[in-house]
Amino acid sequence: MASHGIIAATIDVNFLNGGNFGENDGRAIVHLEHLKQFRTWNGTAAHPLHGKVDLTRILIVGHSRGGEAVGHASLFNRLASIGAVVLDGLPPFALGPYRFD
């Protein structure tokens, strides 16, 4: 795929398995946060992907629970903010806005 200009990434979120409430929301956020990282790399002059990621041509796909999460990601992508999150005792930070095309 790379020889055709396609960047593909697989995201392992098996740690979210278990039927917990909000599991697919979590999967969606992980997808969007990965896209956000690609956006950062694309805009960082020193990074090998600088200027090479066409952020207007993004596709998210998933299988089973990941497929359900794609719908959630589509909704979250349009929100101004998802809310504050605290990780490992760090100060809270807001997720979103993502606003990918």
C-alpha positions in Angstrom: 0.0 0.0 0.0 2.9 2.4 0.8 4.1 2.1 -2.8 0.7 3.6 -3.8 1.0 6.5 -1.3 -1.3 4.9 1.3 -0.4 5.1 5.0 -2.0 2.3 7.0 -2.0 1.9 10.7 -3.5 -0.8 12.8 -4.5 0.2 16.3 -4.6 -2.4 19.1 -7.2 -1.6 21.7 -7.8 -5.1 23.0 -7.3 -3.7 26.5 -10.8 -2.2 26.1 -12.4 -5.6 25.7 -14.7 -6.8 28.4 -18.1 -5.3 27.9 -17.4 -2.2 29.9 -19.7 0.8 29.4 -18.3 3.3 27.0 -15.9 0.8 25.4 -16.7 1.9 21.8 -16.4 5.5 22.8 -12.9 4.7 24.0 -12.1 3.0 20.8 -13.3 6.0 18.8 -11.2 8.4 20.8 -8.1 6.2 20.3 -8.7 6.3 16.6 -9.1 10.1 16.5 -6.1 10.6 18.8 -4.0 8.6 16.4 -5.2 10.7 13.5 -4.3 13.8 15.6 -0.8 12.4 15.9 -0.5 12.0 12.2 -1.6 15.7 11.8 1.1 16.7 14.3 3.8 14.8 12.4 2.6 16.2 9.1 3.0 19.7 10.5 6.4 19.1 12.1 9.3 20.2 9.8 11.8 17.7 11.3 9.5 14.7 11.0 9.9 12.2 8.1 6.1 12.5 7.4 6.2 16.3 7.2 3.9 17.5 4.4 3.3 14.0 3.2 -0.1 13.2 4.9 -3.1 14.4 2.9 -5.5 15.1 5.8 -8.4 15.6 3.5 -8.3 12.0 2.4 -8.6 10.0 5.6 -10.5 6.7 6.0 -11.2 4.9 9.3 -12.3 1.3 9.2 -12.8 -1.3 11.8 -14.0 -4.8 12.3 -16.6 -5.9 14.9 -16.3 -3.5 17.8 -13.8 -1.4 15.9 -16.5 -1.0 13.2 -19.0 0.2 15.8 -16.3 2.6 17.0 -16.0 4.2 13.6 -19.5 5.6 13.9 -18.7 7.0 17.3 -15.5 8.6 15.9 -17.6 10.2 13.2 -19.8 11.8 15.8 -16.9 12.8 18.1 -15.0 14.3 15.1 -17.8 17.0 14.8 -17.9 17.9 18.5 -16.2 21.0 19.9 -14.9 18.9 22.9 -15.4 15.5 24.3 -14.5 16.5 27.9 -11.6 16.5 30.2 -9.4 13.4 30.8 -6.9 12.7 33.6 -4.1 10.2 32.8 -1.6 8.9 35.3 -2.0 11.9 37.6 -1.2 14.5 34.9 -3.3 17.7 34.8 -6.6 17.2 33.0 -6.7 17.9 29.3 -9.6 18.2 26.9 -10.1 15.7 24.0 -11.1 17.3 20.7 -11.9 19.2 18.7 -10.7 16.9 16.0 -12.5 18.2 12.9 -11.0 16.0 10.2 -12.5 16.2 6.8 
